[in-house]
Amino acid sequence: MANARTVPVLMHHHISNSPGMITVSPENFESQIAWLARTGWTSLTLDQYAGFLAGKPVPRKSIVITFDDGYLDNWVYAHPILQKYGMHAVVFVVTGWMHEGPMRPHAGIAGATLPETPEHRACEDLIYKQGRSDEVMMRWSEARAAIEAGTFEIHCHTHTHTRWLRRQDLDRAQRRAGISGDLSMAKEVLLEKLGEVSDTLCWPYGDFDQDYIEVAREQGFRYLHTTHPFGRNVVGGDPERIYRFAIRNRPASWLRKRIAWSYNPLIAPLFNGFKARQKKMVPGP
């Protein structure tokens, strides 16, 4: 069997029936996941993905499925769809937004009355302005259940989701200290709630610079996920700059084309270079 030379990393936020930004409907998400499963794609764990970067073989059609923030709708809608098709995903959680409490129903439970899953801006309002994050974020009980089911693994997305680079009231040393404290607290919470913490981190908003990277190293993180979409994750690639592309609210046909354009060894350099120039970004390999 041929081994992968590149592995796409997919970036999601919301799977919900509430239309809005960075949201994919359950119908389109199922279309995409069903296509991946039907056509023989393997959804890697992050341990497997780390091995791939280091040169260990993984199946040619390998992929990593990620979610940012850890919204309740990931549990309500994404978890049962992933379980249905035997696929695996990664959730980068903001530990300060999560709470303990009983598990809420998900869409895989017949006849269940499902909790509301608001669109992104409504979630932000509840989190930042009203202090009601429990209403829209996964609970630790749900995270543990998804880990047990094999649908999710949980990794660090900081404790506060703060944009430290934009804190003009802080000098460089203060920003570094803020980032370090944020990561340290997230690690403590993950260890307390899940019994372990990995060496993988996803940057909130995709914000990072060399200071961020150095602080992450100091905190023991080796694999750093970005929001830069215009590059390929290849064998021997930089683990501190992992490319991910955002998933649109489209059916599987869109995903098939997007993977082909951005990861084909002949087409991808042209596509990624063109799109990066459009966005005034530096193209990756």
N, C-alpha and C positions, 0 to 999 in steps of 0.2 A: 504494500500500500504506500502511495506517495505521501510524503510529509509536507506540512505547511512551511512555506517560506515567509508568508505574511499572515497576520491574524488581525482582522478588523475588531475594533472595540466600539460597541454601540452605546450611546448615552441617552437615557430616558430621565424624565422627572415624574410626570403624572400619567396614570392610566385611569381614565374616568369618563363618565357620561356627561360631565360638566364641561362644555366647550371652553377653550381658552388657550392662552399661550403655553408652550412647552407641554402640551397635553395630547396624548394619543387615545382615541376611543378604544374601549375593550374589543370592539369588532375588528378594528384595524390591527390592534396588537395581536389578537388571536390569528388573524390572517398571516401576519409576519412570522409569528412563532410556529404556526402550523407548517408554513412553507419551509422554514429552516429545518424542522424535524423531518418533514416528508422527503426533503432532498438531501438528507444525510449530513447536516451540519452538526458538529459537536460543540456544545457550550462548555467552555473550559472553566475550571476553578482558577482562582488566582495563583494557587501553588503550581498548577499545570502551566499557567501562562508565564510565570517566573521561569519555569524550566524551559519553556520555548525560547524566551529571550536569551537564555544561557546556552542554547544549542541542543536541548533535549528534543527528540521527535514528538510531534503531535500530529493528528490526522490532517490531511491537506485542507479539508473544509472545516476549519476550527474558527470559533468566534468567542468573544467575551461580551456578555450582556450586562450593562450596568445601569443603576438608578442612583440619582443624586438626592440627598436630603432625608429620605425615608418617610415619605408621606403615607398616610393611612390608606390611600387608594392603591398603593403598591401591594398591600396585604389583601384588600377587598377584591381587587380585580386581577392584578398581575400574578399573584401567588397561585390561584386556582388554575389559571391558564397555563402557566409554566408546569404545574403539577400534571395537568391533563396530557401534555405532550412530552413529559420527561425531560424538560429543559431546566437549566440552572442559571441563576443570575447573581449579581453582586449588588448590594445596597450600601452606599456610603452614607452613614447616618450622622446627623448633627446631634450629639449626645445630650446637649442642654435642652433640646426640644422634646425629648422622649420621657415618658412617664411609666410607672407601674400601673397595673389595673387588669381587669379580666379581658380576655380576648373578645373581640367583636366579630359578628358574623361576616363571612366572605361569600363571594358569588358562587363558590363551589358547593355550598350547602343548600340543598333543595328547599324551597319555600321560605328561606330566611328573609327577614326584613333587614335590608342592608343600611348601614350608616350613611349619612351624607358625606360626599367627597367633593368639596367646593373647588372652583377653579383657582389658578395660581395666585392671582391678586387677592382674592378673598382669603386664601390661606395666609398670605403675608400679613394681611390686616389682623387676622386672629392671633398670629404669632407675635408680631412686633408691637402692635398697638393695644391689643386687648389681653395679652398674656394667657391666651387660651389654646396653646399649642396642642394639648392633649386631644382636642377635638379633630385635628387634621393630620396628626402624625402617628406613625406606628407606635405601639406600646412595646415594652420589652418582652411581655408575654407573647405577643404576636411574632416578634423577631425570633424568639427562641423556638416557637412552633415551626416557623418557616425553615429555620436551620435544621431542625429535626427532620422535617419533611424533605430536605434536600433541594428546596427551590431557591433559597437565598443563603448567601453568606454575608456577614456584616463586617464593614471596615470603616475607617475613620474619615470623617468629613469636617473635623474640628468640633469644638464644644459650643461655640457661639455663632459661627458663620459670619464673623466680622470681616469687613474689607479693610484690613490693616494698612494696605498700601494707600488708601484714600484718606487716612487719618492725618490730615495736615496739621493738627494740633500736637502731634507727637514727632519727636526727632527720630533719627534712624535707630538709635539704641533702644528707645522706648518701643518703637514698632517691633523690633526683634524680640524684645522681652514679652510684648503682648502676644506675638505669634507663638513663642515658646510656651508661655503659660497656657494658652488656648489648647495647644497640642497635648501638653502634659495632663491637663484636666480631662480631655477626651480619652486619653489612654487609661487613666485611672477609672473612669466610669465604665468603659468597655470591659476592663479587667474585672470590675466588681459585678457587672450585670451578666456578662457572658463567659467569664472565666478565662478569657484570653484576649490578646490584642495583637494584630499583625503588623508587619512592616510595610503596609501599603496605605497610602494617603491620597485623597482626592482634594484638589484645591477648590474652595468655594469661589464661585463666579469665574473660575479659571485664573484668578489673580495669583501671580507669583513673579518673583525676581530672584536674583542670586542670593539675596539675604534669606528669602523664604526657603530656598533649597538648602542652604547651609544650616538653618535652624532645624529643618526637617531631618537632615542627617544627624544632627546632634541629638534629636529625639528618637533616633533609631529607625527612621523610615528610609526604605531603599527604593520603593516603587511609587512613583508620583504620577497620578493621572491628571491630565490637563483637559481643557475644552478646545484645544487646537485640533481642527478636523482635517487639515490638509497635509497629511503625511501618512506613511505606511509604517506599521509596527512590524519590524523584520527581525530575523535571527541576528543576535548581536546588537540589537538596537538599544538606544539609551533608555534605561529603566527610569530615569528621572524626568523624562519627557514623553509620556505615553499619549499617543494621539487617540482621540475619540471623536466620532461624529454624531450629531444630534439626530434623533429619529423623528421624522415628520408624521403627521396624522394622515398617513396614506396606507393603502393595502400593500400586500407582499410584492407586487410588481415594482413598486417604487424602491423597496429595499434591495431587490435583486439588481436593479440597474445601479443603485448607489454603490453597492459593494463592487460591482464590475468596474465602474468608472474609477473608483478611488484605490483599488487594490490590484488591478490588472498590471503586470509589470511593464507593458508597453504603453497602455493608455494612461495609467495613474500619474506618471511624472508630468504629463501634459495637463491633465485635469487638475491635479493639485497645484501645479504652478500657476495656471490661469486663475483658479479660484482664490488662491492666496494673494495674488496681485490685485484682484478685485477688492479684496477685504483689507489690503495693505498689511498683509501678514507675511512672515518668512515661510516659504514652503519647506516641508520636511522631505525625507528620502522617499 
